[in-house]
Amino acid sequence: MSNLLLNETTPAERVHIRLLHMDDVAQRLGVSLQRAYEMGRQGILPIVRMGRQMRVEEHLLIEWIESGGKMLPVTPPRNGKKSS
């Protein structure tokens, strides 16, 4: 949840945050577990790291799906040089 959302709600209105295991994420997306982890490592999925483990907040996954699944932003190469 964003700080803005937390500031606009009372404790009674706040939703319990549910963290999904990557196998749940893979199943919901219809991809392999390996692909779900790859998408997490690449920053395609909105992951939460817990040590070496990856989780995805359920509401963020739903928002990500509804927005069409954002890809990584394109970062310009260092020193203005094109990468080969």
N, C-alpha and C positions, 0 to 999 in steps of 0.2 A: 504494500500500500504506500502511496506517496504521503509525504508529510502533510501536504495540503489536505488530503482526504482525512487523515488522522485528526488534523486540527479542526475540521468542520463537523466531526461527529462526536457524540458523547460516548463514554465507555459502553453503555448499554446497546448503542447502535453499531458498534464496531463488529465486523465480521471476523470469525475465526479464520486465520490464514492456514490453508491446507497445502502442504508441500507434497508434490507427487514424485514418486520414484521414477527413474528413467524408463523402466519397463512399462509403467502406466502411461507415460508420455508417448512411448513408441506405439503402444496399442491404440491410443486415441488418434494418433496421426496416421496410423496404418503403414508405419515404416518399421524396419528391423531395429532391434535394440542397438546394434552397432551404429546404424545411421543416426539414431536419436542422440547417442553420445557424441558422434562426430558433429552434429548440428550444434550441440551444446559447446563443444570445444571451439568451434568456429565463430561462436557468438551469434549464431542465427536464432537460437532459442534464448528466451530470457531466463537464464539459469541462476540458481543460488548455489554457491559452493559451501560445503560443510566439510572442511578438510579436503580430502581427496574425492569425496562424494559429490555428486551433482543432484540437485533437485530443481523442480520448477513449481513456482506458485501457481495453483490451479487457476485463479482468476487472471493471472498474467498470460497463461497459455490460452485461455479462452479469448482474451483480448487480442492476442497475437494472431490466432486463427481468424477471428472476425475482421481483423485489419488486412487480411490477405497474406500474412506471414512476411514480415519485413526482412530483407536481406541485410548483410553487413554494409555499413556505409563505405564508400570508396575513399581510401586514404591516398592522398597524393604521394608520389615517391619522394624520398629524401633528396635534398639539394636540387630539386627541380628536374632531376634526371629521370628518364623513363626506365622502368625495370625491363629486363630482357627475358 
